[in-house]
Structures are given as C-alpha cells and as structure tokens.
Amino acid sequence: MFEGEKTYVFWFGLVILAIASVSLFGIIWFDALAASRPYSLGISLESQVPFIVAAFVFILIGLYMMKSGVKKPKQIEP
C-alpha cells in the first residue's frame, strides 16, 4: 500500500496519525480508569465525544496523507 518514495506529505501524515492514535488511546484509557473507581473525579464519557470524533477524523486524515504522499515509480513503456 505504501510502496514507493515517501515524500514529506507521507511523513507529516504519519506524525498526525501517531498523535491522533495516542490521544484516542489516552482518552479511552482514562475513561476506563475513571469508570473502575467509584469515587473518581474523572470526566464523563459524554463530554469526551468531541475529542474522540476529532481523533478519528485526524486518523483518517493522516492515513489519507500517507496514501497520497507516496510517489509511485514511473513505468517505462517499451
């Protein structure tokens, strides 16, 4: 899928994908910890929905940038 020369768009997309993935994991992890404690001062999952949606959107943007940031080798026609 990512065969060919990687451009700066690919690497920037990879950074966006990594940051969005870590953010999404952090949101899910801390919500799971807050749910397991009876007297937690954690933020409810309902207030985290915009951040979860934004993380998914940035994951898709990062994947698209990675896909479009690969230069395919030119085919030599005989």
N, C-alpha and C positions, 0 to 999 in steps of 0.2 A: 504494500500500500504506500509506503514512504520510500520507494526506491528511486534513486537519482540524487542529484546535487541538492543539498539543503541550503536554502537561502536564509537571509535574516528574518524573513516573514515566518519561516518554519520555526526558527529558534524562539522568536517572540511569542508565537502561538504555543510553543512548548512551555514557556515560562507562565503564560496565562493559564494554561491547563493545570500546571502543577500548583499554582497559588490557589486556584478555584477548588481543586481537589482537596488540598489541605484544609481550606476554610470549611468546605462541606463536611469533611470528616470531623473537624473540631466542633461544629455546631451539633452534629448528631451525637458525638461522644459526650459533650457536656449536658445535652438534654437527657441522655441515658443516665448519666450520673445523678442529675437532679431528680429524675423520676424514681431512682432507687433509694433516695433518702427521704424520710418522712417529714423532716423539718428543714428543708432546704430553702435557701433564699434565691433559688435559681429562677431564670426567666422561663416563662411558659413557652411551649412549642408553637402556640398560635402567634406569638409575637416574633418568632423566628422565621415564619413563612416567607417574607420578602427576601431574607438573606439566603434561604435555601433555593428559592426560584432564581435569584441572581447568580448563585454558584452554578446551577445547572446551565443557565444561559452562557456564562463565561466558559464553562467546559465545552459547550457546543461551538462557541466562537473560537476557542483555542484549537479544537480538532479541525475546524474548517480552515483556519490559518495554517495549520500544519499540513493539511492536504494540498492547499493551493500554493504553499511555499516550497514545493519540491519541483526542481526543473528536471524534466524528462530528457534523457539523451536524444539528440537528433538522430533520426533514422536515415541512413544513407540509402538512397534509392539507386538501383542499378541502371 
